Amino acid sequence: MDAAPQRIEIAPNCSLTVKGALLFFGGTCFGSFSIAGMMLALGYWPVFPFAGLEMALLAWALKVSLARRLHRQTITICDRDILVESRTGSHCVQVVFPRHWAQVKLRRPASRLSPSRLVIESHGRQCEVGDFLTEEERRGLAARLNRLIGRINESPTLA
């Protein structure tokens, strides 16, 4: 009898809401353009375009941050297969590995400032999981996946 599949769903920690981002952006624009307007009235006109450039850059950064909250990864571990499903909004990518031949590897970072990489690999293919997690969370996920998947040629029970 097959054991129930184990599902792990991971998502980035994005506490900023759309409403919160709009309030923050509006308040920052108000403050920045108020000061830039006073400088413009005093004859320092170059301040105004730079204030606009700063606010455009802030808008872009907020948009990227808000888009990140739509990213999800679901790892489903069955008796035979491992399914890694990565979703960003409506875009979905699925990768399937045979559980018996799969390995979980936590690769060292290229430099001290880079994060480690957690990958599931089998037969020359690999899939990175949890790239948005903190280092501590990534190590915890690696340990949990190692318990569920096992080493190559080893498939622990999912009970």
Helices and strands as residue ranges (DSSP letters): E 6-10, H 18-41, H 47-68, E 71-77, E 81-88, E 91-98, G 99-101, E 103-107, E 117-122, E 125-129, H 135-149
